[in-house]
């Protein structure tokens, strides 16, 4: 059974992953760590409100006993300098992962990266390069398993409150986009179910493109 820690549940992707976890029979318990309440109550769910994600020492003892992390915390690089984006994306993620490893040796770590991420170190685009650094570092850490999820355009899950405005406006076009660009479009439900299946069943790739996410969600 999966005992999962989820970050970013007050954002669109994290909320969607949490939604799938709450209804999935293989997920036994869920811990969400947020800076503000997610506003969801469920028998499976425990929430910790913690303001400083760069210092988890006050709550580290509460992070024990979990075997999966679905890391959905992220921020756009738009109008952001590389130093700041690197701190919020690389430094924060790696610190979080190291803290969880210290408490849970048998943890599977699933990271929401992004379509087009390049972890060869050769990328010129800033966000691609930084996300690639995160991927490389996570894959080098002694997790039981680590999976880098690279979704592109995602069809939002109906009824969730944190759907980004652009998805609300263009949502009716997503089925067409998926038909035209099947390797770039998936659903938020598929992302959530694929993460659960990765933690529960594993997968033969550590870097999951859209087609891999869709495939893993069917298993």
Beta strands, then each sheet from edge to edge (+ up, - down):
strand 1: 2-7
strand 2: 27-34
strand 3: 45-49
strand 4: 68-71
strand 5: 108-112
strand 6: 145-149
strand 7: 153-155
strand 8: 185-187
strand 9: 207-208
sheet 1: 3+ 2+ 1+ 4+ 5+ 6+ 9+
sheet 2: 7+ 8+
end
